[in-house]
């Protein structure tokens, strides 16, 4: 089992530059996927990472979305010979001190996704906190379970074989719908998901790429599709449980 970091990046240069020493302190190989940042940011990012042999930079020619960046990162991680990738945001809101705990749990459960369950401080906008609770409600219906404690946290370890299976078998959202979509369909596929409580902070002057109208509509469409998918699968799940209880 070998691990690398995968960091999706989009016009987060100043916060990423401040966060980079902490990433380097992990002494882990790292794949940075720049998802179509401006020309000035791309040039600065290339210069920032050029001297780092353990950091591999991949660039999209235009913005394709977080999910697309993670798919590029998974391809890169596989090509570099890794079995697992650890997704972490570029803006520094995730606690790198928890990386060791994530890896330890992953090593004990090699085929499981290990995901953060965010513990927010006072810096977290209330709308975001309550919005997550609404999402949690829909995700529980879409999986017919309480196995997903949080579907929005972008701090995760994916076993690459299982990640590739989900992407090959299902359509997975390529933008802000990615994090939720991939977890729900992992549950549908029977992939185990483990959660670790982790502190998440909202940094001052942090740039959000969430587009209120477009991304909310995208999430509404996501949950509509997932609910329809759940309704199709519900009779099959019920039959399996009935069969298991009578066998």
C-alpha positions in Angstrom: 0.0 0.0 0.0 1.5 3.3 -1.1 0.0 6.7 -0.7 0.3 10.1 -2.4 -1.4 13.4 -1.9 -3.8 14.7 -4.6 -4.5 18.5 -4.4 -7.0 20.0 -6.8 -6.2 23.7 -7.3 -8.0 26.5 -9.0 -6.8 30.1 -8.5 -5.9 29.6 -4.9 -2.3 30.6 -5.3 -1.8 32.8 -2.2 -3.5 30.4 0.2 -1.8 27.4 -1.4 1.6 29.0 -1.1 0.9 29.6 2.6 -0.3 26.0 3.0 2.6 24.4 1.0 5.2 24.2 3.8 2.7 22.0 5.8 2.2 19.7 2.8 6.0 19.5 2.3 6.3 18.6 6.0 4.3 15.4 5.5 7.2 14.1 3.3 4.7 12.5 1.0 4.7 12.5 -2.8 2.1 14.9 -4.1 0.1 15.4 -7.2 -1.2 18.9 -7.8 -3.9 19.3 -10.4 -4.4 22.8 -11.6 -7.9 23.0 -13.0 -7.6 25.8 -15.5 -6.3 28.7 -13.4 -5.6 32.1 -15.0 -2.4 32.3 -17.0 -0.7 34.4 -14.3 -1.5 31.8 -11.6 -0.4 28.9 -13.8 3.0 30.6 -14.4 3.5 31.4 -10.7 2.4 27.9 -9.7 4.9 26.3 -12.1 7.7 28.5 -10.6 6.6 27.7 -7.0 6.7 23.9 -7.6 9.5 23.6 -10.1 12.2 22.7 -7.6 10.2 20.0 -5.8 11.0 16.6 -7.2 8.2 15.0 -5.1 5.5 17.3 -6.3 4.0 16.5 -9.7 2.0 19.3 -11.4 -0.7 18.5 -13.9 -2.6 21.3 -15.6 -6.0 21.4 -17.3 -6.2 23.9 -20.2 -9.5 25.2 -18.9 -11.6 24.8 -15.8 -13.3 21.4 -15.8 -14.4 21.1 -12.2 -13.2 19.5 -9.0 -14.4 16.0 -9.9 -12.5 16.2 -13.2 -9.4 17.3 -11.3 -9.7 14.4 -9.0 -10.1 12.0 -11.9 -6.9 13.5 -13.5 -5.2 13.1 -10.1 -6.3 9.4 -9.8 -4.8 8.7 -13.3 -1.6 10.4 -12.3 -1.4 8.6 -9.0 -1.9 5.2 -10.7 0.7 6.0 -13.4 3.2 6.9 -10.6 2.6 3.5 -9.0 0.5 4.4 -6.0 -2.4 2.3 -4.6 -4.1 5.1 -2.6 -4.6 8.8 -2.9 -5.3 11.3 -0.2 -7.4 14.2 -1.3 -6.8 17.5 0.5 -7.9 21.0 -0.4 -5.4 23.6 -1.7 -6.7 26.5 0.5 -5.4 25.1 3.8 -8.7 24.5 5.7 -7.9 20.9 6.4 -5.7 19.8 9.3 -2.6 18.0 8.1 -1.9 16.8 11.6 -4.7 14.2 11.0 -3.1 12.7 7.9 -1.3 10.1 9.9 -4.6 9.0 11.5 -6.2 8.8 8.1 -3.4 6.6 6.7 -3.4 4.3 9.8 -7.1 3.7 9.4 -6.7 3.1 5.7 -4.0 0.6 6.3 -6.3 -1.3 8.6 -9.1 -1.2 6.0 -7.3 -1.2 2.6 -10.4 -1.3 0.4 -12.3 1.4 2.4 -12.7 5.1 1.6 -11.5 7.1 4.7 -13.3 10.5 4.9 -13.2 13.4 7.2 -16.2 14.2 9.4 -15.7 18.0 9.9 -15.7 19.6 13.3 -16.3 23.3 12.7 -15.2 26.3 14.9 -16.8 29.7 15.0 -15.3 30.7 11.7 -17.7 28.4 9.8 -20.6 30.3 8.1 -23.9 29.2 9.6 -25.4 28.8 6.1 -22.7 26.2 5.3 -23.2 24.3 8.5 -27.0 24.1 8.2 -26.7 23.4 4.5 -24.6 20.3 5.3 -27.4 19.0 7.6 -29.9 19.3 4.7 -27.5 17.4 2.5 -27.0 14.7 5.2 -30.8 14.2 5.3 -31.0 13.6 1.5 -27.9 11.4 1.5 -29.5 9.2 4.2 -32.5 8.7 1.9 -30.4 8.1 -1.2 -28.4 5.4 0.5 -31.2 4.1 2.8 -28.7 4.2 5.6 -26.8 6.4 8.0 -23.4 5.2 6.8 -22.3 8.6 5.4 -21.6 11.0 8.3 -20.7 13.8 5.9 -20.7 13.8 2.2 -19.1 17.2 1.5 -15.7 17.1 3.1 -12.9 17.1 0.6 -10.4 15.5 3.0 -10.4 11.8 2.1 -8.3 8.7 1.2 -9.5 6.7 -1.8 -8.2 3.3 -2.7 -7.5 3.7 -6.4 -9.0 0.4 -7.5 -12.3 1.2 -5.8 -12.3 4.8 -7.0 -11.7 3.6 -10.6 -14.5 1.0 -10.3 -17.0 3.8 -9.3 -16.0 6.0 -12.1 -16.1 3.2 -14.6 -19.6 1.9 -13.5 -21.4 5.2 -12.8 -21.6 8.7 -14.0 -20.0 10.9 -11.4 -20.4 14.7 -11.2 -17.4 16.6 -12.4 -17.9 19.8 -10.4 -19.2 20.7 -6.9 -21.4 17.6 -7.0 -18.4 15.3 -7.1 -17.8 14.7 -3.3 -21.4 13.7 -2.5 -21.9 11.8 -5.7 -18.9 9.5 -5.4 -19.7 8.6 -1.7 -23.4 7.8 -2.4 -22.5 5.5 -5.3 -19.7 3.9 -3.3 -22.4 2.9 -0.7 -24.6 1.6 -3.6 -21.6 -0.5 -4.7 -21.0 -1.9 -1.2 -17.7 -0.1 -0.7 -17.0 0.5 3.0 -16.6 4.1 4.2 -14.8 5.0 7.4 -15.0 8.5 9.0 -12.6 10.4 11.2 -13.5 13.5 13.1 -11.3 16.3 11.9 -11.1 20.1 12.5 -12.0 22.3 9.5 -11.5 26.1 9.5 -12.7 28.8 7.2 -9.8 31.1 6.6 -10.0 34.8 6.3 -9.8 36.1 2.7 -10.3 32.5 1.4 -11.7 32.5 -2.1 -14.8 30.3 -2.6 -15.5 28.9 -6.1 -19.0 27.9 -5.2 -21.4 29.6 -7.6 -24.6 30.2 -5.7 -27.1 29.8 -8.6 -25.3 27.3 -10.9 -24.0 25.0 -8.1 -27.2 25.0 -6.1 -29.1 24.0 -9.3 -26.4 21.3 -10.0 -26.9 19.9 -6.5 -30.6 19.9 -6.8 -30.3 17.9 -10.0 -27.8 15.6 -8.3 -30.1 14.7 -5.5 -33.0 14.3 -7.9 -30.9 11.7 -9.8 -29.8 10.0 -6.7 -33.3 9.7 -5.3 -34.5 8.2 -8.6 -31.5 5.8 -8.5 -32.3 4.8 -4.9 -36.0 4.1 -5.8 -34.8 1.8 -8.6 -32.5 -0.1 -6.2 -34.8 -0.2 -3.2 -36.7 -3.4 -4.2 -33.4 -5.1 -4.8 -32.0 -4.1 -1.4 -35.3 -5.1 0.3 -35.1 -8.5 -1.4 -31.5 -9.1 -0.4 -32.2 -8.2 3.3 -35.3 -10.4 3.3 -33.3 -13.3 1.8 -30.4 -12.8 4.3 -32.8 -12.8 7.3 -34.5 -16.0 6.2 -31.3 -17.9 5.3 
